[in-house]
Amino acid sequence: MSEPDALSAAAAPADLESLQAVRQSPIVDPGGLTFVYRGAAEAVRLRLWIHGLPATQPFERSGADDLWVLRIEVPENSRIEYKLEIVRDGREEWILDPLNPLHAEDPFGANSVAQGHGYARPEWTVRDPRAREGALEDFVVHSAALAGERHIGVYVPARFRRTRRYPLLIVHDGLDYLRYANLQAILDNLIHRLEIPPLIAAFTQSPERLEEYAGHDRHAQFVAREIPDLLQHSFPLHPSPAARGLIGASFGAVASLHAAWRHPGTFGRLVLQSGSFAFSDIGHHRRSPTFDPVARFVNEFRRRPGAPAERMYLSCGIYESLIYENRSLVPLLRQHGIEVRYEEVRDGHNWENWRDRLQSALTWLFPGPLWMVYE
Amino acid sequence: MSDVLILGPQYRTPNLREALASAGLSGPVATITAGWQEREGELGALEEHLGQRVRDLRLYERAEGVLARDPPLHEAYRQRQADLLRLQEIYRGRLDHAKAAARDLLAAPDDSQITRWARRDAVATLRRLDATHLRMIERVHERFTAHWSATLQPLIAQQQAEIKHMIDEAQAVCIAGGHVAVLLNRLRLFGLQRLLRGKPLVAWSAGAMALTERVILFHDHPPQGAGNAEVFEAGLGLIERTVLLPHAATRLALHDAARVALLARRFSPAACHTLDDGSLLHWHRSRLRTATASLRLLRTGGTAAVEAAA
């Protein structure tokens, strides 16, 4: 790989010889990223999901026929997910970057990942072999509210003891948090580091999330009443709202806020990541019809927020179109006496963004015994 | 007054065996590992290091048993812990403001007489806040004791007799680190202050903190918050005029002169001593007799090797 400094001074990439020798893409420098693609094509484009930038950016053919280069300016500490669009024989194909070993998976497949200058994956997101592993148990909830059975995964921390009382965290899109945000290992790690207390986590996964997570009263009943009722028969749960939390991302954040709002006094702690909080001050919101029930709820919530929780953690990537909605929510929550911690990061609407915020969120809402333990 | 050997953390490079040998303590040893909570009594590594079997007083398990036998007592105990937690939160909030003011003044380049007065007063404010907090904690404990000691006494009498017997049979008692609040609660519950009096003690990390007059919690780089050191509770008071700071090398910003100076001034006249790997302080008849691998925090913001009293 060529030296990063060789590319930092100007928008033009380094000399042809060094680009041809590139084995890994993109090339990272403090001012941006230089993407390199080698292969026969009629056109090569970068497809990325950054609010404010064009969704498609063309590579330029550089000298030799099969060498394609694109440089974009990217602020420090950015993390970007992308694909390459290759045009051959008039056909477009989206592919992972063959010169980039970094991928991020999500329910729709996988994207290549460009880590901007200064970004490093937090070490607590990677399983620490010293951390004892909690267990994941399968439970069936016979839900009257949802008129059917629902499977939930229940995380039980290592060294679980019946004589203790545990906080409960209910996770919307729970299986996705496990698969794509490594939440089980993160819980193990943060408990091991004494940054959060041992807790019970319930992972729910809706088969109809765009409907059930969009301000759905029966789903709120399921989350706020039926899951805790079932689990408190099996585990010694602390009854205080300060020991009850909900977490969700995107529509899952809407479901979390809605459930807490519909059942005040139940959940004292909320983690709302990149919430799809569509609203309109006047007229109709400008998103797809899927957001209609969300906007109805959020508009109602903005009129009378009440006291859904004592403490909330919110985060949003500044490369997301939802940044406006999330920023707008924060002063409203604070005005109503809710303790809010809000973080903006240079990332998009994706699971690794949500993964990287979990330490900040969970240690804020459920501080562990770090201050108390001196081994 | 007990003879106490004070050690740093023992899990990486233990020096417990050497410490016992240096004090001529070669007989049977009893341990208190209540700070390990559910891991209490997992003594394999300790016994391997010492080369002898030891008996654990099982204070954590005993306390669980006592509380389980009387649900109203258990509930009152939990309520007391909730009250103490709330008190700590209130104190922490007040401390944030007072500490920020003191730190700004200590770091100010201006060294006029006015600034010096303001500095002294800012530190005095912190000290008053610490003292008030400690008094309020004591009040919560007194209220609990006044209501529940008659219920508690018959429940713990048998346990106390067993504990006393085990202590009498041992030449020394070792108090391990761990969760300092859990440890301190169990030591208080079974009246260990009285039972340990006169017995040679070896204590490390949280175990040593619990023996001081004031337990100070500290971490300069926590995942959340300003990292203000805070008074937690009164300890057993077997080690006087000393604040012990285990894991100081990793938990404290010892290079930050303003932080170090403030810590030293705030808890003065108690001396702030670090406890890291290899530390060994011998507390004998209310003074330090020997000191190895421990730093004293100075009012000027630096550190110096702890020196034993002449």
Interface residues (C-beta under 8 A of the other chain):
Chain A: R159 R161 T163 E195 Q359 S360 T363 W364 P367 P369 L370 W371 M372 V373 Y374 E375
Chain B: P9 Y11 G35 E38 R39 E64 A68 G177 G178 H179 V180 A181 V182 S205 A206 M209 L217 F218 H219 P222 P223 Q224 E230 F232 P246 H247
